[in-house]
Amino acid sequence: MNIHLEDLKKDYHDGILVPFIGAGLSLPFKVPTWGGLIRDLTEKYAVEQLAFIKQAVEIDLKKHDYWGAIDEIKKYAPIEEEDIQERIVELILEKQKKLDDNSEHNYYDLSKMNFSLYLTTNYENLLQEYLKFDLQPILLKDINFSTQKLFSQKRVCHLHGTISNSGHIVISRQSYQELYNDKKYDNLLKAVTANKKLLFMGFSFDDQFIKTLIKEHKEYFKSTHYILLSNPTEDKIRELRKNYGLITIPYDAENSTHPAEIRKILHEISKPAKKKSLESNNEGKQNNSVVVAGAGLKSFKKNLEGNLFYKKLKLEKINPALIELSSVFYVTADEYIRALNKLGMSIDVIDLILGQVFVEYMDRYVDSYSEHGDSEEFLKEVHKSLEEIDFGRYNEFLKVNKSNKSENRGFVHILADNEKEEIWWGRERFDGARN
């Protein structure tokens, strides 16, 4: 088995794995691929006098340049965006077949597993049909509630629209750019990828949408994410790791089928995990009988004006008294994390805890700053929401050394002190920083 399979299995049992479903998983149901959809559009609209469009489209499709192909059709044929969207719905409804044998596909396998959130770029509703979640599928861009609920409730989340509303279908360059230029959508996607690890399934990774998504928003995919691929070359595995940050889990479907080989991987990771506590190895071992001291008065005398988190607060002209209070919170959190690390707590566990803090920050960004645009109130709301943050399954592990309110509020400033983290208190950026 692949060397990364144990890591994938652990992430599944830790509840931090989110399946990201692509068109390949729907192929057994005869749902057209994006290439198939575009070829049909070409046949329909490239009438005899416009036959040259077919040649141009085929050249683009061979390069997996779906946008280029659609641009060619829109440029020369009498067709608008809504015509493309409506035709896609017609085609899927016309061509999609029912399958009586669950061994022919993987949606049934997924329904037997313990995933909560599913992401998909597919337009049809096969996921929901087999998962039978109480909550109906939702478009990621339509979410107007806490992302904490998104992670705790079982649901399917469509990124690029569904056949139930053709006007929301994303396939052209124009519709893609409109979606990803939406700041709210941008922040929601960031919240999902910051706290979870994605498992890409049903993608060839010649898929232009996903390549563009990850390449143009690479800052969202800093964590470990996985992709299942059939017979990838070593060069492809290295390319995905280097350019996209993806770990490849390969399988061999040459003398088998894609569903059968994917099923083997899903069955393997869903097997009961060996009982092993987070502190069972020497590197991650925490002595729970020792209570961390935390920050004392001497610690608060540090000059933090040169720290990045401090500069970010000054950039938004936050009240100096509130900046100093935030500095106290930063010191308490910093001392707490250092003490836990000395006791042997794994950096990976600390990273997961900070991931929860980042999600809480993003929640308040949507609720507070996006709504009112007041940086100071936004900061206060973040502090307030972090006072009693729930670390879920890690609460038991932290029972002896549970963080206090000041330390909780300081975690967000620890994140802000890292130049790789997108923690800001308004729209201002330093020269050269991304807007």
C-alpha positions in Angstrom: 0.0 0.0 0.0 1.0 3.6 -0.5 3.3 5.1 2.2 0.8 8.0 2.7 -2.2 5.7 3.3 -1.7 5.6 7.0 -1.7 9.4 7.2 -4.9 9.5 5.2 -6.5 6.9 7.5 -5.5 8.9 10.6 -6.9 12.1 9.2 -10.2 10.3 8.4 -10.5 8.9 11.9 -9.5 12.3 13.3 -12.5 13.8 11.5 -10.5 16.3 9.5 -10.8 14.8 6.0 -13.3 16.3 3.5 -14.0 14.4 0.2 -13.8 16.7 -2.8 -15.7 15.0 -5.6 -15.0 15.4 -9.3 -16.7 14.3 -12.5 -14.9 11.0 -12.6 -17.0 9.5 -9.8 -20.2 10.2 -11.9 -18.9 8.6 -15.1 -20.5 5.2 -14.4 -23.9 7.0 -14.4 -23.1 8.3 -18.0 -23.1 11.9 -16.7 -21.2 13.9 -19.4 -17.7 15.1 -18.7 -16.9 18.8 -19.3 -15.3 17.8 -22.6 -18.5 15.9 -23.5 -20.7 18.9 -22.6 -18.6 21.3 -24.7 -18.6 18.9 -27.7 -22.3 18.8 -27.6 -22.6 22.6 -27.4 -20.3 22.7 -30.5 -22.5 20.3 -32.4 -25.6 22.2 -31.5 -24.4 25.7 -32.3 -21.6 25.3 -34.9 -23.9 25.1 -37.9 -22.5 24.2 -41.3 -21.2 27.7 -42.1 -19.4 27.8 -38.7 -17.9 24.3 -39.0 -14.4 25.8 -38.4 -15.4 26.2 -34.8 -15.3 22.4 -34.3 -11.7 22.3 -35.3 -10.8 25.2 -32.9 -12.7 23.6 -30.1 -11.1 20.2 -30.6 -7.6 21.8 -30.4 -8.5 23.4 -27.1 -10.1 20.2 -25.7 -7.0 18.2 -26.5 -5.1 20.7 -24.3 -7.9 20.4 -21.6 -8.4 24.1 -22.2 -12.2 24.2 -21.5 -12.4 27.9 -21.2 -10.6 28.4 -24.5 -13.1 26.0 -26.2 -16.1 27.8 -24.7 -14.6 31.2 -25.7 -14.4 30.0 -29.3 -18.1 28.9 -29.3 -19.2 32.2 -27.7 -17.1 34.3 -30.1 -18.5 32.9 -33.3 -21.8 31.1 -32.6 -25.2 32.8 -31.7 -25.0 31.7 -28.0 -25.1 33.4 -24.6 -24.0 32.3 -21.2 -27.6 31.3 -20.2 -27.9 29.2 -23.3 -24.8 27.2 -22.3 -26.1 26.8 -18.7 -29.6 25.6 -19.8 -28.1 23.2 -22.3 -25.9 21.6 -19.6 -28.9 20.9 -17.5 -30.8 19.4 -20.5 -27.8 17.1 -21.3 -27.3 15.8 -17.8 -31.0 15.0 -17.4 -31.1 13.4 -20.8 -27.9 11.3 -20.5 -27.8 10.3 -16.8 -28.6 6.7 -16.1 -29.7 4.8 -13.0 -27.5 2.0 -11.7 -28.9 -1.0 -9.9 -25.6 -2.5 -9.0 -23.8 -0.5 -6.3 -20.5 -2.1 -7.1 -20.3 -0.1 -10.3 -19.8 3.2 -8.6 -18.4 4.7 -5.3 -21.3 6.9 -4.1 -22.7 3.9 -2.2 -19.3 3.3 -0.6 -19.1 6.9 0.6 -22.6 6.7 2.1 -21.3 4.0 4.5 -18.4 6.2 5.7 -18.3 8.8 8.5 -17.8 12.0 6.5 -19.9 15.0 7.3 -19.0 17.7 4.7 -18.6 16.9 1.0 -17.4 19.4 -1.6 -18.1 18.9 -5.3 -17.7 20.6 -8.6 -20.3 18.3 -10.2 -23.6 19.7 -11.2 -25.8 16.6 -10.8 -27.2 15.5 -7.4 -25.9 11.9 -7.2 -24.0 12.6 -3.9 -27.2 13.7 -2.1 -29.2 10.8 -3.7 -26.9 8.2 -2.1 -25.9 10.0 1.1 -29.6 10.9 1.9 -28.5 13.8 4.3 -31.4 15.6 6.0 -30.1 18.9 4.9 -30.4 19.7 1.2 -27.3 20.5 -0.8 -26.1 24.1 -0.8 -23.9 26.3 -2.9 -20.8 27.4 -1.1 -21.4 31.0 -2.2 -24.9 31.0 -0.6 -23.7 30.2 2.9 -24.9 32.8 5.4 -24.3 31.0 8.6 -21.4 30.1 10.9 -18.8 27.9 9.2 -18.6 26.0 12.5 -22.1 24.7 11.6 -20.8 23.8 8.1 -18.3 21.4 9.7 -20.7 20.0 12.3 -23.8 19.3 10.1 -23.9 16.6 7.4 -24.3 18.3 4.0 -23.2 18.4 0.4 -21.7 21.7 -0.8 -21.5 22.5 -4.5 -18.9 24.9 -5.7 -19.9 25.4 -9.3 -23.7 25.2 -9.3 -26.3 22.5 -9.7 -28.8 21.4 -12.3 -31.7 22.6 -10.0 -30.8 26.2 -10.9 -29.1 26.6 -14.3 -28.4 30.3 -13.7 -25.8 29.3 -11.1 -23.8 26.9 -13.2 -20.1 27.8 -13.6 -18.3 26.6 -16.7 -17.1 29.6 -18.7 -14.1 31.8 -17.9 -16.5 34.7 -17.3 -18.7 32.8 -14.7 -15.6 31.3 -13.0 -14.0 34.7 -12.5 -17.2 36.3 -11.3 -17.5 33.5 -8.6 -13.9 33.6 -7.4 -13.7 37.4 -7.4 -16.5 37.4 -4.8 -14.8 38.3 -1.5 -17.4 36.4 0.6 -16.8 33.2 -1.5 -13.1 33.7 -1.2 -13.3 33.8 2.6 -15.6 30.8 2.9 -13.3 28.7 0.8 -10.4 29.9 2.9 -12.2 28.8 6.1 -12.9 25.3 4.7 -9.3 24.6 3.5 -7.7 26.1 6.6 -9.3 23.7 9.0 -9.7 20.6 7.0 -7.7 18.3 4.7 -9.2 17.7 1.3 -9.3 14.3 -0.5 -9.7 14.9 -4.3 -11.6 12.0 -5.9 -12.7 11.7 -9.5 -10.2 14.2 -10.9 -7.6 13.5 -13.6 -5.8 16.7 -12.6 -5.9 17.7 -16.2 -9.1 19.4 -15.0 -8.6 23.0 -15.7 -11.0 24.2 -13.0 -9.2 22.4 -10.2 -5.7 23.3 -11.4 -6.7 26.9 -11.6 -8.5 26.8 -8.3 -5.4 25.5 -6.4 -2.8 27.4 -8.4 -4.4 30.8 -8.1 -5.5 30.3 -4.5 -2.4 28.3 -3.3 -2.4 30.2 0.0 -5.6 28.3 1.0 -4.0 25.0 0.4 -1.1 25.3 2.8 -2.1 22.2 4.8 -1.7 18.6 3.5 -4.3 17.6 0.9 -4.6 14.3 -1.0 -5.6 13.1 -4.5 -6.5 9.6 -5.7 -5.1 9.0 -9.2 -4.9 6.0 -11.5 -1.4 5.0 -12.5 0.3 8.4 -12.2 3.9 8.7 -13.3 6.6 9.7 -10.9 6.9 13.0 -12.6 3.2 13.7 -12.2 3.4 12.8 -8.5 6.3 15.2 -8.0 4.6 17.9 -10.0 1.4 17.7 -7.9 3.5 17.8 -4.7 5.7 20.7 -5.8 3.3 22.9 -7.7 0.0 22.1 -6.0 0.9 20.8 -2.5 -1.0 17.6 -3.1 0.0 14.1 -1.9 -0.9 11.4 -4.4 -2.5 8.1 -3.4 -2.1 6.0 -6.5 -4.1 3.0 -7.6 -3.9 0.6 -10.6 -7.1 0.3 -12.6 -5.4 -1.3 -15.7 -6.7 -4.8 -15.0 -9.6 -3.7 -12.8 -12.0 -0.7 -12.7 -11.7 2.7 -11.1 -14.7 2.2 -8.7 -13.2 -1.2 -7.6 -9.8 0.2 -6.8 -11.1 3.4 -5.2 -13.4 1.2 -3.1 -10.3 -0.7 -1.8 -8.8 2.6 -0.6 -12.0 3.8 1.1 -12.4 0.4 2.8 -8.8 0.5 4.1 -9.0 4.0 5.6 -12.4 3.3 7.2 -11.1 0.2 9.1 -11.1 0.9 12.9 -7.9 2.8 13.9 -5.6 1.1 16.3 -6.1 2.6 19.7 -3.3 5.0 20.1 -3.6 8.2 22.1 -2.0 11.4 20.9 0.6 11.2 23.7 1.5 7.5 23.1 4.9 8.2 21.4 7.9 10.0 22.9 7.7 12.9 20.5 4.1 13.7 21.2 4.0 12.7 24.8 2.6 15.2 27.3 2.9 14.7 31.0 -0.6 15.6 32.1 0.4 15.6 35.7 2.4 18.8 35.1 0.5 22.1 35.1 2.0 24.7 32.8 2.9 27.9 34.6 1.8 30.4 31.9 2.8 34.0 31.6 3.9 36.1 34.6 4.3 39.8 35.2 7.8 39.8 33.9 6.6 38.4 30.6 4.4 41.4 29.9 7.4 43.8 29.9 8.5 42.7 26.4 8.6 45.3 23.7 6.4 43.9 20.9 6.2 47.0 18.6 8.4 45.2 16.0 6.1 42.1 15.9 4.0 41.6 12.8 0.7 41.2 14.7 1.4 44.6 16.4 2.1 46.3 13.1 -1.2 44.9 11.6 -3.2 46.4 14.5 -1.5 49.8 14.1 -2.1 49.6 10.4 -5.9 49.8 11.0 -5.4 52.6 13.6 -6.8 50.4 16.4 -7.1 52.2 19.8 -3.6 52.1 21.4 -5.1 50.7 24.7 -6.7 47.9 22.7 -3.4 47.2 21.0 -1.7 46.9 24.3 -4.4 44.6 25.6 -4.0 42.5 22.5 -0.2 42.4 23.2 -0.9 41.0 26.7 -3.1 38.3 25.1 -0.3 37.5 22.6 2.2 37.1 25.4 -0.1 34.8 27.4 -0.8 32.6 24.3 2.8 32.5 23.3 4.0 31.4 26.8 1.2 28.8 26.9 2.1 27.2 23.6 5.8 27.2 24.4 5.1 25.5 27.7 2.9 22.8 26.1 5.5 22.2 23.5 8.2 21.7 26.2 5.9 19.2 27.9 5.9 17.2 24.6 2.7 18.2 22.9 3.0 17.6 19.2 3.3 20.7 16.9 0.7 19.0 14.7 -1.8 19.0 17.6 -1.0 22.7 18.3 -1.5 23.4 14.6 -5.0 21.8 14.7 -6.0 23.9 17.7 -4.8 27.1 15.9 -6.9 25.9 12.9 -10.0 26.1 15.1 -9.0 29.6 16.1 -8.6 30.6 12.4 -12.1 29.3 11.6 -13.5 31.4 14.5 -11.7 34.4 13.1 -13.2 33.8 9.6 -16.7 33.4 11.2 -16.4 36.8 12.8 -15.0 38.3 9.6 -18.2 37.3 7.8 -20.5 38.3 10.7 -18.8 41.5 11.8 -16.3 43.1 9.5 -18.0 42.2 6.2 -21.3 43.5 7.7 -20.1 46.7 9.3 -16.6 47.4 8.1 -15.4 48.5 11.6 -11.9 47.2 12.4 -12.0 47.9 16.1 -15.4 46.3 16.7 -14.2 43.3 14.5 -11.2 42.8 16.8 -13.4 43.0 19.9 -15.8 40.5 18.4 -13.0 38.1 17.7 -11.6 38.4 21.3 -15.1 37.8 22.7 -15.8 34.7 20.6 -12.5 33.2 21.5 -13.0 33.5 25.3 -14.7 30.1 25.5 -13.7 28.5 22.3 -14.6 24.8 22.1 -11.7 22.7 21.0 -14.0 19.7 20.6 -12.2 16.3 20.9 -9.0 18.0 22.1 -10.7 19.3 25.2 -10.1 16.0 27.0 -6.5 16.0 26.1 -6.1 19.6 27.4 -8.1 18.9 30.6 -5.2 19.4 33.0 -3.7 22.2 31.0 -6.7 23.9 29.6 -6.1 27.4 28.2 -7.6 30.4 30.0 -9.6 33.2 28.4 -6.6 35.5 27.9 -4.6 32.7 26.2 -7.6 31.9 24.0 -7.8 35.5 22.9 -4.1 35.6 22.2 -4.1 32.7 19.8 -5.4 34.9 17.0 -2.5 37.2 17.4 -0.1 34.3 17.3 -1.5 33.5 13.9 -1.4 37.1 12.8 2.4 37.2 13.8 3.1 34.7 11.0 3.5 36.4 7.6 2.1 33.3 5.9 -1.3 33.6 7.6 -3.9 35.9 6.2 -5.0 37.5 9.5 -5.8 41.2 9.0 -8.1 43.6 10.8 -9.5 45.5 7.8 -8.7 46.2 4.2 -5.3 47.9 4.7 -2.2 46.0 3.7 1.5 46.7 3.9 3.3 47.6 0.6 3.7 44.4 -1.4 1.1 42.5 0.6 -1.8 40.8 -1.2 -5.1 42.8 -1.2 
